[in-house]
Amino acid sequence: MDPFVVLVLSLSCLLLLSLWRQSSVRGKLPPGPTPLPVIGNFLQIDVKDISQSLTNFSKVYGPVFTLYLGRQPTVVLHGYEAVKEALIDHGEEFSGRGSFPMAEKITKGLGIAFSNGSRWKEIRRFSLMTLRNLGMGKRTIEDRVQEEAQCLVEELRKTNGSPCDPTFILSCAPCNVICSIIFQNRFDYKDQDFLTFMEKVNENVRILSSPWIQENNSQQSEFTLEHLATTVNDLFGAGTETTSTTLRYALLLLLKHPHVTAKVQEEIDRVVGRHRSPCMQDRIHMPYTDAMIHEVQRFIDLIPTSVPHAVTCDTKFRNYLIPKGTTIITSLSSVLHDSKEFPNPEMFDPGHFLDKNGNFKKSDYFMPFSAGKRICAGEGLARMELFLFLTTILQNFKLKSLVHPKDIDTTPVANGFASLPPPYQLCFIPV
């Protein structure tokens, strides 16, 4: 037989086998668009706006649907009800960590962020206990954040009101807080070891932020040096870039909306004044500032699809059968931008978190840290840093934009699974 004919027949058989296998599995999974052999649904997803693609699919297939990223099925949860039902009501079943090839290449399944099963439970329990012993959730940590806030202010003063890109300085501050917790010591922003370390952390995060459409063998103990080192790296990676990016985005939004900035600074002057540092006890008396920070996190939608989850066992969910190990994507965008909970969700408005009397209003839809058993372990620290860093900056400086507010673009730049603000400069004018 002609070799070309043999090749064509072989490829045809492979394609038919692939289609048959996908259809047999697909019969048990939630509905979704028909995948192409080998590449699945890749061509139907806009990698520059993944969240909108998921929203479009949800309009056709409902809040729970299946996509094929290559040959493997991925179940997508869209909207508050589906996300809550999975991550909170069925937290144990959905507590696995889904496939994330870039991360797996770096972590080898170690650490707290990308591990699974008993390994993950043990190291998470150990990490939380150790962080509490080091002061997490206690006044001592607030003291460290306040100290770093003052160091941050001093670094900003050195700009002498000249235009500057705040990216580097805003990255140093939360990184130094983690250093002060883990190493019991902070570093000068010009320290060469600190700068080298920052570069490595940023490099790892850049690798993980590339588009997501792509110890020895003994199990006697999880506490090998390699595992502990990976866990510490996870703490730096998750605790530095996420907070610094949120701070950077917050300043851009405050430049875009000077009336919001003026209200926040009036509240700071009234509650804190100019002669002492802001503290966490002030937050209860500063509802507008608290609402502004929540709105920044809601609006920027930092990690639109969260980090992939996986089901830990064969799971019946809404009359569908999801096989053990299936990757789960939760659309946090669909929760944070729900128009029923947040009227005009595409607008930046601290009023989304204020009641008619101007008091702070909580929302179950506020999930920037995800939810359930895989919720960010550093949520409390991140909230503290955002409040103390932003209020200390606004207590000491007027923010001056280089362009008119109406010309400021706050559209995120596409960069993998994270929403990053466009580059910009501003002037910090001492008050």
TILUMTI-468333 format. One record per residue (C-alpha): x, z, y; residue in three letters. Coordinates in steps of 0.5 Angstrom, whole numbers, padded with zeros to 4 digits, always signed. Each point is the difference from the previous one (the first is absolute). Layout:
XZYALA
...
***
This chain:
+0000+0000+0000MET
+0002-0002+0007ASP
+0004+0007+0003PRO
-0004-0001+0006PHE
-0007+0000-0003VAL
+0003+0006-0004VAL
+0002+0004+0007LEU
-0007-0002+0003VAL
-0004+0003-0007LEU
+0004+0006+0000SER
-0001+0001+0008LEU
-0007-0001-0001SER
-0001+0005-0006CYS
+0004+0005+0004LEU
-0005-0001+0006LEU
-0006+0000-0005LEU
+0003+0007-0003LEU
+0001+0003+0007SER
-0007-0002+0002LEU
-0003+0003-0006TRP
+0004+0006+0000ARG
-0002+0001+0007GLN
-0008-0001-0001SER
+0000+0005-0006SER
+0003+0005+0004VAL
-0004-0002+0006ARG
-0007+0001-0003GLY
+0001+0008+0000LYS
+0003+0000+0007LEU
-0003+0000+0007PRO
-0002-0007+0002PRO
+0005-0004+0004GLY
+0002-0007+0002PRO
+0002-0004-0006THR
+0008+0000+0000PRO
+0004-0006-0002LEU
+0005+0000-0006PRO
+0006+0004+0001VAL
+0000+0001+0008ILE
-0007+0003+0000GLY
-0004+0001+0007ASN
+0007-0001+0004PHE
-0002-0006+0004LEU
-0007+0003+0002GLN
+0003+0006+0003ILE
+0003+0000+0007ASP
+0006+0004+0000VAL
+0000+0000+0008LYS
-0006+0004+0000ASP
-0001+0003-0007ILE
-0006+0005+0002SER
-0004-0006+0003GLN
+0001-0004-0007SER
-0003+0006-0003LEU
-0006+0001+0004THR
-0002-0007-0001ASN
+0001+0001-0007PHE
-0005+0006+0000SER
-0005-0004+0004LYS
-0001-0004-0006VAL
+0002+0005-0006TYR
-0002+0006+0002GLY
+0004+0007+0002PRO
+0004+0000-0007VAL
+0003-0007-0002PHE
+0006-0003-0004THR
+0005-0004+0002LEU
+0006-0003-0004TYR
+0007+0001+0003LEU
+0003-0005-0005GLY
-0002+0001-0007ARG
-0002+0008+0001GLN
-0007+0002+0003PRO
+0000+0005+0006THR
-0007+0003+0001VAL
-0001+0001+0008VAL
-0004+0006+0003LEU
-0003-0002+0006HIS
-0004+0005+0005GLY
-0001+0007+0001TYR
-0005+0001-0006GLU
+0004-0003-0005ALA
+0007+0003+0002VAL
-0003+0007+0000LYS
-0003-0001-0007GLU
+0006-0002-0003ALA
+0006+0004+0004LEU
-0004+0006+0001ILE
-0006+0000-0005ASP
+0004-0003-0006HIS
+0007+0003+0003GLY
+0003+0001-0007GLU
-0001-0007-0003GLU
+0002-0004+0006PHE
+0006+0005+0002SER
+0005-0005-0004GLY
+0005-0004+0005ARG
-0001-0008-0001GLY
+0005-0005-0001SER
+0005-0001+0006PHE
+0006-0004-0002PRO
+0004+0001+0006MET
-0001+0008+0000ALA
+0002+0000-0007GLU
+0006-0004+0000LYS
+0003+0005+0005ILE
-0003+0007-0003THR
+0000-0002-0007LYS
-0007+0004-0001GLY
+0003+0006+0003LEU
-0001+0004+0006GLY
-0007+0003+0002ILE
-0003-0007+0003ALA
+0000-0005-0006PHE
+0001+0004-0006SER
-0006+0001-0005ASN
-0003+0005-0005GLY
+0003+0007-0001SER
+0006-0002+0003ARG
-0003-0001+0007TRP
-0005+0006-0001LYS
+0007+0005-0001GLU
+0004-0003+0005ILE
-0006+0000+0005ARG
-0001+0007-0001ARG
+0007+0002+0000PHE
+0001-0004+0007SER
-0006+0004+0003LEU
+0002+0006-0002MET
+0007-0001+0002THR
-0002-0002+0007LEU
-0005+0006+0001ARG
+0006+0004-0002ASN
+0004-0004+0006LEU
-0005+0002+0005GLY
-0005-0006-0001MET
-0007+0002+0003GLY
+0003+0006+0003LYS
+0002+0002+0007ARG
+0008-0001-0001THR
-0002-0008-0001ILE
-0004+0000+0006GLU
+0006+0003+0004ASP
+0005-0005-0003ARG
-0005-0006+0002VAL
-0001+0003+0007GLN
+0008+0001+0001GLU
+0000-0008-0002GLU
-0005-0002+0005ALA
+0005+0003+0005GLN
+0006-0003-0003CYS
-0005-0007+0001LEU
-0001+0002+0007VAL
+0007+0000+0002GLU
+0002-0006-0004GLU
-0006-0004+0004LEU
+0003+0003+0007ARG
+0006-0003-0001LYS
-0003-0007+0000THR
-0001+0002+0008ASN
-0007-0003+0000GLY
+0003-0007-0001SER
-0003-0005-0005PRO
+0001+0002-0007CYS
-0002-0002-0007ASP
-0002+0007-0003PRO
+0000-0002-0008THR
+0007+0003-0001PHE
-0001+0007+0003ILE
-0007+0001-0003LEU
+0003-0001-0007SER
+0005+0005+0001CYS
-0005+0006+0002ALA
-0004+0000-0006PRO
+0006-0002-0004CYS
+0004+0006+0003ASN
-0006+0005-0002VAL
+0000-0002-0007ILE
+0008+0001+0000CYS
-0002+0007+0003SER
-0004+0002-0006ILE
+0004-0003-0005ILE
+0007+0001+0002PHE
-0002+0006+0005GLN
+0004-0004+0005ASN
-0002-0005+0005ARG
+0005-0005+0003PHE
+0002-0003+0007ASP
-0003-0007+0001TYR
+0007-0003+0001LYS
+0003+0003-0007ASP
+0003-0005-0004GLN
-0002+0003-0007ASP
-0008+0000+0003PHE
+0001-0007+0003LEU
+0002-0002-0007THR
-0005+0004-0004PHE
-0006-0003+0005MET
+0003-0007-0002GLU
-0001+0001-0007LYS
-0007+0003+0001VAL
-0002-0006+0004ASN
+0003-0005-0005GLU
-0004+0003-0006ASN
-0007+0000+0004VAL
+0002-0007+0003ARG
+0000-0002-0008ILE
-0006+0004-0002LEU
-0004-0004+0006SER
+0002-0007-0002SER
-0007-0003-0002PRO
-0003+0003-0006TRP
-0002-0007-0003ILE
+0006+0000-0004GLN
+0027+0041-0021GLU
+0001-0002-0007ASN
-0006-0001-0005ASN
-0001+0008-0001SER
-0007+0002+0001GLN
+0003+0008+0000GLN
+0000+0001+0007SER
-0003-0004+0007GLU
+0005+0004+0004PHE
+0006-0005-0001THR
+0005-0001+0006LEU
-0003-0007+0001GLU
-0007+0002+0000HIS
+0001+0005+0005LEU
+0004-0005+0004ALA
-0006-0005+0000THR
-0005+0005+0001THR
+0004+0002+0007VAL
+0000-0007+0001ASN
-0007-0001+0000ASP
-0001+0006+0005LEU
+0004-0003+0005PHE
-0003-0007-0001GLY
-0007+0002+0000ALA
+0002+0006+0005GLY
+0004-0004+0005THR
-0003-0008+0001GLU
-0007+0002+0000THR
+0000+0005+0005THR
+0005-0004+0005SER
-0004-0006-0001THR
-0007+0004+0002THR
+0004+0003+0006LEU
+0002-0007+0002ARG
-0007-0003-0001TYR
-0003+0006+0004ALA
+0005-0001+0006LEU
-0002-0007+0000LEU
-0008+0001+0000LEU
+0001+0005+0005LEU
+0004-0005+0005LEU
-0006-0005-0002LYS
-0005+0006+0002HIS
+0002+0004+0006PRO
-0007+0003+0001HIS
+0001+0003-0007VAL
+0007+0002+0002THR
-0002+0003+0006ALA
-0005+0004-0003LYS
+0005+0003-0005VAL
+0005+0002+0005GLN
-0006+0004+0004GLU
-0001+0004-0006GLU
+0007+0001-0002ILE
+0001+0003+0008ASP
-0006+0004-0001ARG
+0001+0003-0007VAL
+0007+0000+0000VAL
+0003-0001+0007GLY
+0007-0002+0001ARG
+0004+0007-0001HIS
+0000+0001-0008ARG
+0000-0005-0006SER
-0007-0002-0003PRO
-0001+0003-0007CYS
-0005-0001-0005MET
-0005+0006+0002GLN
-0001-0005+0006ASP
-0003-0005-0004ARG
-0007+0003-0001ILE
-0001+0001+0008HIS
+0002-0008+0001MET
-0005-0004-0004PRO
+0001-0006+0004TYR
+0007+0000-0002THR
-0001+0001-0007ASP
-0006-0005+0000ALA
+0006-0005+0003MET
+0005+0001-0005ILE
-0006-0001-0006HIS
-0002-0006+0004GLU
+0007-0003+0000VAL
+0001+0001-0008GLN
-0007-0003-0001ARG
+0001-0006+0005PHE
+0007-0002-0003ILE
-0002+0001-0007ASP
+0007+0001-0002LEU
+0000-0001-0007ILE
-0006-0005-0001PRO
-0001+0000-0008THR
+0004+0007-0001SER
+0005+0000-0006VAL
-0003-0003-0006PRO
-0003+0005-0005HIS
-0001-0001-0007ALA
-0005+0003-0005VAL
+0003+0005-0005THR
-0005-0002-0006CYS
-0006-0005-0002ASP
-0005+0002+0006THR
-0007-0002+0001LYS
-0001-0001+0007PHE
-0007-0002+0003ARG
-0002-0003-0007ASN
+0007-0004+0000TYR
+0005+0001-0005LEU
+0007+0001+0003ILE
+0006+0000-0005PRO
+0005+0005+0000LYS
+0006-0002+0004GLY
-0004-0005+0005THR
+0003+0000+0007THR
-0005+0003+0005ILE
+0000-0002+0007ILE
-0004+0004+0005THR
-0002-0003+0007SER
+0001+0005+0005LEU
-0001-0005+0005SER
-0007-0001-0002SER
-0001+0008+0001VAL
+0004+0001+0006LEU
-0004-0006+0004HIS
-0007+0001-0003ASP
-0005-0002+0005SER
-0005+0005-0002LYS
+0005+0006+0001GLU
+0004-0003+0006PHE
-0004-0004+0005PRO
+0004-0006+0002ASN
+0006+0002-0005PRO
+0004-0006+0003GLU
+0000+0004+0007MET
+0005+0006+0001PHE
-0004+0005+0002ASP
+0001+0008-0001PRO
-0007+0001+0001GLY
-0001-0002-0007HIS
+0002+0007-0002PHE
-0004+0004+0006LEU
-0007+0002+0000ASP
-0005+0000+0006LYS
+0003+0006+0003ASN
+0007-0002-0001GLY
+0002+0004-0006ASN
+0005-0002-0005PHE
-0004-0003-0006LYS
+0002-0001-0007LYS
-0001-0006-0004SER
+0000-0001-0008ASP
+0002-0007+0001TYR
+0007+0002+0003PHE
+0005-0002-0005MET
+0006-0002+0003PRO
+0004+0004-0005PHE
-0005-0002-0006SER
-0004+0005-0004ALA
+0000+0003-0007GLY
+0006+0002-0004LYS
+0005-0005+0003ARG
-0002+0002+0007ILE
+0007+0000+0004CYS
+0003+0007-0001ALA
+0003+0000+0007GLY
-0007-0001+0003GLU
+0001+0007+0003GLY
+0007-0001+0003LEU
-0002-0007+0003ALA
-0006+0003+0003ARG
+0004+0005+0004MET
+0006-0005+0002GLU
-0005-0005+0003LEU
-0004+0006+0004PHE
+0007+0003+0002LEU
+0004-0006+0001PHE
-0005-0003+0004LEU
-0003+0005+0005THR
+0008+0002+0001THR
+0001-0007+0002ILE
-0006+0000+0005LEU
+0001+0007+0003GLN
+0007-0003+0002ASN
-0001-0007+0002PHE
-0004-0005+0003LYS
-0001-0007-0004LEU
+0002-0006+0004LYS
-0002-0007-0003SER
+0005-0006+0001LEU
-0007-0004+0000VAL
-0007+0001+0003HIS
-0004+0004-0006PRO
-0005-0006-0001LYS
+0006-0005-0002ASP
+0003+0006-0005ILE
-0001-0003-0007ASP
-0002+0005-0005THR
-0001-0005-0006THR
+0005+0003-0006PRO
+0005-0005-0003VAL
-0001-0002-0007ALA
+0005+0004-0004ASN
-0002+0001-0007GLY
-0004+0006-0002PHE
+0001+0004+0007ALA
-0003-0002+0007SER
+0006+0000+0005LEU
-0001+0000+0007PRO
+0003-0006+0004PRO
+0007+0001+0004PRO
-0001+0003+0007TYR
+0004+0004+0005GLN
-0003+0005+0005LEU
+0003+0005+0005CYS
+0000+0007-0001PHE
-0001+0003+0007ILE
+0002+0008+0001PRO
-0006+0004+0003VAL
***
